[in-house]
């Protein structure tokens, strides 16, 4: 089944500005209401900056830096706030 649960909604909007040499910078915002039939249904709000830079002809560096808020993550009255960073290095052959 879907990890979001039944009766869920997800909204996402993102903007990217493409730069020379297969690079870009961007920003996105996401909102999820999961398993809305539950009394304390999980709600996730997320916003992040993202980017890509081509390091060589075959290697690309990707990165994301953002903030996420999770309300009712364990179906209780708790709220969790997190900063996150993701990086990846791709070798294209």
N, CA and C atoms as a LAMMPS dump frame, in Angstrom:
ITEM: TIMESTEP
0
ITEM: NUMBER OF ATOMS
279
ITEM: BOX BOUNDS ff ff ff
-5.0000000000000000e+02 5.0000000000000000e+02
-5.0000000000000000e+02 5.0000000000000000e+02
-5.0000000000000000e+02 5.0000000000000000e+02
ITEM: ATOMS id mol type element x y z
1 1 1 N 0.794 -1.177 0
2 1 2 C 0 0 0
3 1 3 C 0.851 1.262 0
4 2 1 N 0.203 2.357 -0.142
5 2 2 C 0.85 3.661 -0.167
6 2 3 C 1.241 4.071 1.245
7 3 1 N 2.442 4.576 1.419
8 3 2 C 2.927 4.996 2.734
9 3 3 C 2.148 6.191 3.271
10 4 1 N 1.469 6.933 2.418
11 4 2 C 0.696 8.095 2.868
12 4 3 C -0.614 7.683 3.529
13 5 1 N -1.085 6.47 3.314
14 5 2 C -2.333 6.016 3.901
15 5 3 C -3.528 6.363 3.03
16 6 1 N -4.689 5.954 3.517
17 6 2 C -5.923 6.231 2.781
18 6 3 C -6.342 7.677 3.009
19 7 1 N -7.121 8.209 2.094
20 7 2 C -7.701 9.545 2.238
21 7 3 C -6.612 10.594 2.506
22 8 1 N -5.597 10.622 1.674
23 8 2 C -4.461 11.53 1.852
24 8 3 C -4.393 12.554 0.722
25 9 1 N -3.697 13.649 0.999
26 9 2 C -3.479 14.69 -0.012
27 9 3 C -2.025 15.131 0.032
28 10 1 N -1.506 15.495 -1.138
29 10 2 C -0.137 16.003 -1.23
30 10 3 C -0.118 17.151 -2.229
31 11 1 N 0.461 18.27 -1.813
32 11 2 C 0.604 19.439 -2.673
33 11 3 C 2.088 19.77 -2.778
34 12 1 N 2.544 20.071 -3.978
35 12 2 C 3.955 20.355 -4.225
36 12 3 C 4.049 21.46 -5.265
37 13 1 N 4.922 22.427 -4.998
38 13 2 C 5.221 23.441 -6.002
39 13 3 C 6.723 23.685 -5.951
40 14 1 N 7.316 23.743 -7.115
41 14 2 C 8.759 23.959 -7.199
42 14 3 C 9.11 24.87 -8.361
43 15 1 N 10.196 25.577 -8.189
44 15 2 C 10.689 26.488 -9.218
45 15 3 C 12.177 26.213 -9.401
46 16 1 N 12.598 26.078 -10.647
47 16 2 C 14.013 25.885 -10.955
48 16 3 C 14.464 26.94 -11.949
49 17 1 N 15.674 27.414 -11.764
50 17 2 C 16.304 28.316 -12.726
51 17 3 C 17.496 27.569 -13.311
52 18 1 N 17.431 27.313 -14.599
53 18 2 C 18.486 26.545 -15.255
54 18 3 C 19.634 27.463 -15.647
55 19 1 N 20.828 26.987 -15.395
56 19 2 C 22.057 27.723 -15.654
57 19 3 C 22.852 27.001 -16.737
58 20 1 N 23.9 27.614 -17.257
59 20 2 C 24.728 26.932 -18.261
60 20 3 C 25.38 25.658 -17.705
61 21 1 N 25.771 24.791 -18.592
62 21 2 C 26.504 23.557 -18.273
63 21 3 C 25.712 22.616 -17.368
64 22 1 N 24.432 22.423 -17.675
65 22 2 C 23.55 21.483 -16.978
66 22 3 C 23.434 21.753 -15.484
67 23 1 N 23.546 22.998 -15.067
68 23 2 C 23.397 23.372 -13.666
69 23 3 C 22.032 24.023 -13.445
70 24 1 N 21.564 23.982 -12.202
71 24 2 C 20.347 24.695 -11.847
72 24 3 C 20.345 25.005 -10.353
73 25 1 N 19.514 25.973 -9.971
74 25 2 C 19.189 26.239 -8.576
75 25 3 C 17.678 26.282 -8.492
76 26 1 N 17.134 25.944 -7.334
77 26 2 C 15.689 25.929 -7.229
78 26 3 C 15.204 25.926 -5.8
79 27 1 N 13.89 25.949 -5.666
80 27 2 C 13.231 25.98 -4.376
81 27 3 C 11.919 25.221 -4.511
82 28 1 N 11.534 24.472 -3.464
83 28 2 C 10.223 23.82 -3.487
84 28 3 C 9.562 23.88 -2.118
85 29 1 N 8.246 23.774 -2.131
86 29 2 C 7.424 23.717 -0.93
87 29 3 C 6.475 22.545 -1.106
88 30 1 N 6.3 21.753 -0.029
89 30 2 C 5.42 20.591 -0.096
90 30 3 C 4.572 20.521 1.172
91 31 1 N 3.323 20.108 1.01
92 31 2 C 2.419 19.902 2.14
93 31 3 C 1.722 18.565 1.944
94 32 1 N 1.699 17.74 2.998
95 32 2 C 1.01 16.448 2.94
96 32 3 C 0.079 16.305 4.134
97 33 1 N -1.144 15.887 3.877
98 33 2 C -2.106 15.456 4.898
99 33 3 C -2.274 13.965 4.695
100 34 1 N -1.797 13.166 5.636
101 34 2 C -1.831 11.717 5.479
102 34 3 C -2.915 11.095 6.36
103 35 1 N -3.559 10.073 5.852
104 35 2 C -4.545 9.29 6.588
105 35 3 C -5.522 10.203 7.341
106 36 1 N -6.208 11.062 6.596
107 36 2 C -7.024 12.123 7.187
108 36 3 C -8.203 11.631 8.003
109 37 1 N -8.542 10.351 7.943
110 37 2 C -9.65 9.825 8.739
111 37 3 C -9.254 9.642 10.21
112 38 1 N -7.96 9.608 10.508
113 38 2 C -7.492 9.427 11.88
114 38 3 C -7.699 10.707 12.692
115 39 1 N -7.871 10.565 13.991
116 39 2 C -8.06 11.721 14.864
117 39 3 C -6.85 12.643 14.825
118 40 1 N -5.671 12.092 15.021
119 40 2 C -4.415 12.834 14.891
120 40 3 C -3.726 12.339 13.633
121 41 1 N -4.094 12.879 12.473
122 41 2 C -3.477 12.421 11.23
123 41 3 C -2.161 13.167 10.995
124 42 1 N -1.138 12.467 10.483
125 42 2 C 0.146 13.11 10.215
126 42 3 C 0.029 14.22 9.169
127 43 1 N 0.703 15.323 9.451
128 43 2 C 0.769 16.469 8.546
129 43 3 C 2.243 16.83 8.39
130 44 1 N 2.705 16.923 7.147
131 44 2 C 4.1 17.259 6.879
132 44 3 C 4.158 18.531 6.047
133 45 1 N 4.943 19.497 6.517
134 45 2 C 5.233 20.721 5.775
135 45 3 C 6.729 20.753 5.525
136 46 1 N 7.12 20.99 4.295
137 46 2 C 8.54 20.93 3.934
138 46 3 C 8.857 22.038 2.944
139 47 1 N 10.047 22.636 3.103
140 47 2 C 10.541 23.643 2.167
141 47 3 C 12.043 23.449 2.029
142 48 1 N 12.565 23.612 0.804
143 48 2 C 13.989 23.363 0.606
144 48 3 C 14.526 24.091 -0.618
145 49 1 N 15.816 24.365 -0.558
146 49 2 C 16.577 24.846 -1.708
147 49 3 C 17.285 23.649 -2.315
148 50 1 N 17.416 23.629 -3.628
149 50 2 C 18.087 22.517 -4.307
150 50 3 C 18.965 23.063 -5.416
151 51 1 N 19.928 22.272 -5.805
152 51 2 C 20.811 22.706 -6.877
153 51 3 C 21.572 21.558 -7.498
154 52 1 N 22.12 21.843 -8.654
155 52 2 C 22.931 20.861 -9.377
156 52 3 C 24.068 21.58 -10.073
157 53 1 N 25.237 20.948 -10.081
158 53 2 C 26.402 21.493 -10.776
159 53 3 C 27.151 20.36 -11.452
160 54 1 N 27.468 20.565 -12.705
161 54 2 C 28.242 19.576 -13.451
162 54 3 C 29.713 19.801 -13.142
163 55 1 N 30.357 18.799 -12.562
164 55 2 C 31.752 18.916 -12.15
165 55 3 C 32.698 18.581 -13.297
166 56 1 N 32.34 17.59 -14.072
167 56 2 C 33.11 17.229 -15.265
168 56 3 C 32.123 16.693 -16.298
169 57 1 N 32.614 16.213 -17.419
170 57 2 C 31.718 15.711 -18.469
171 57 3 C 30.822 14.58 -17.987
172 58 1 N 31.3 13.767 -17.04
173 58 2 C 30.566 12.59 -16.6
174 58 3 C 30.109 12.637 -15.149
175 59 1 N 30.403 13.705 -14.401
176 59 2 C 30.101 13.751 -12.965
177 59 3 C 29.239 14.98 -12.647
178 60 1 N 28.136 14.728 -11.913
179 60 2 C 27.204 15.784 -11.529
180 60 3 C 27.005 15.737 -10.018
181 61 1 N 27.048 16.899 -9.372
182 61 2 C 26.819 17.036 -7.939
183 61 3 C 25.431 17.632 -7.723
184 62 1 N 24.612 16.972 -6.897
185 62 2 C 23.27 17.444 -6.555
186 62 3 C 23.204 17.7 -5.053
187 63 1 N 22.426 18.698 -4.656
188 63 2 C 22.277 18.977 -3.238
189 63 3 C 20.936 19.592 -2.917
190 64 1 N 20.462 19.326 -1.696
191 64 2 C 19.22 19.888 -1.186
192 64 3 C 19.44 20.258 0.273
193 65 1 N 18.955 21.435 0.659
194 65 2 C 19.038 21.905 2.034
195 65 3 C 17.661 22.441 2.402
196 66 1 N 17.066 21.911 3.488
197 66 2 C 15.71 22.32 3.781
198 66 3 C 15.282 22.164 5.22
199 67 1 N 13.995 22.399 5.431
200 67 2 C 13.351 22.352 6.738
201 67 3 C 12.06 21.546 6.596
202 68 1 N 11.789 20.702 7.578
203 68 2 C 10.543 19.927 7.583
204 68 3 C 9.907 19.969 8.965
205 69 1 N 8.596 20.064 8.976
206 69 2 C 7.828 20.007 10.21
207 69 3 C 6.849 18.848 10.077
208 70 1 N 6.852 17.953 11.066
209 70 2 C 5.942 16.806 11.057
210 70 3 C 5.052 16.907 12.292
211 71 1 N 3.767 17.061 12.057
212 71 2 C 2.794 17.09 13.151
213 71 3 C 2.103 15.74 13.219
214 72 1 N 1.941 15.212 14.416
215 72 2 C 1.218 13.952 14.653
216 72 3 C 1.872 12.778 13.917
217 73 1 N 3.196 12.761 13.836
218 73 2 C 3.905 11.715 13.101
219 73 3 C 3.631 10.317 13.603
220 74 1 N 3.395 10.173 14.903
221 74 2 C 3.073 8.866 15.493
222 74 3 C 1.602 8.78 15.869
223 75 1 N 0.774 9.565 15.182
224 75 2 C -0.672 9.614 15.442
225 75 3 C -0.968 10.065 16.879
226 76 1 N -0.12 10.959 17.407
227 76 2 C -0.348 11.554 18.717
228 76 3 C -0.239 13.07 18.581
229 77 1 N -0.124 13.783 19.677
230 77 2 C -0.152 15.245 19.642
231 77 3 C 1.235 15.878 19.523
232 78 1 N 2.242 15.131 19.118
233 78 2 C 3.613 15.639 19.018
234 78 3 C 3.868 16.363 17.693
235 79 1 N 4.847 17.28 17.729
236 79 2 C 5.326 17.961 16.533
237 79 3 C 6.839 17.871 16.513
238 80 1 N 7.399 17.559 15.362
239 80 2 C 8.849 17.425 15.197
240 80 3 C 9.294 18.398 14.115
241 81 1 N 10.369 19.141 14.383
242 81 2 C 10.934 20.085 13.424
243 81 3 C 12.359 19.667 13.099
244 82 1 N 12.706 19.637 11.821
245 82 2 C 14.021 19.161 11.411
246 82 3 C 14.601 19.997 10.285
247 83 1 N 15.905 20.202 10.341
248 83 2 C 16.661 20.699 9.205
249 83 3 C 17.281 19.489 8.536
250 84 1 N 17.363 19.499 7.214
251 84 2 C 17.958 18.353 6.533
252 84 3 C 18.835 18.815 5.375
253 85 1 N 19.806 17.983 5.067
254 85 2 C 20.703 18.217 3.938
255 85 3 C 20.901 16.877 3.222
256 86 1 N 20.838 16.934 1.909
257 86 2 C 21.014 15.74 1.088
258 86 3 C 22.009 16.085 -0.012
259 87 1 N 22.944 15.226 -0.249
260 87 2 C 23.893 15.417 -1.337
261 87 3 C 24.095 14.128 -2.1
262 88 1 N 24.348 14.247 -3.371
263 88 2 C 24.638 13.054 -4.16
264 88 3 C 25.625 13.425 -5.273
265 89 1 N 26.391 12.469 -5.632
266 89 2 C 27.361 12.598 -6.701
267 89 3 C 27.038 11.524 -7.731
268 90 1 N 26.738 11.942 -8.95
269 90 2 C 26.366 10.992 -10.003
270 90 3 C 27.47 10.889 -11.039
271 91 1 N 27.773 9.667 -11.361
272 91 2 C 28.711 9.414 -12.454
273 91 3 C 27.882 8.874 -13.61
274 92 1 N 27.902 9.585 -14.717
275 92 2 C 27.139 9.198 -15.9
276 92 3 C 28.092 8.555 -16.9
277 93 1 N 27.782 7.362 -17.278
278 93 2 C 28.643 6.638 -18.223
279 93 3 C 27.928 6.351 -19.513
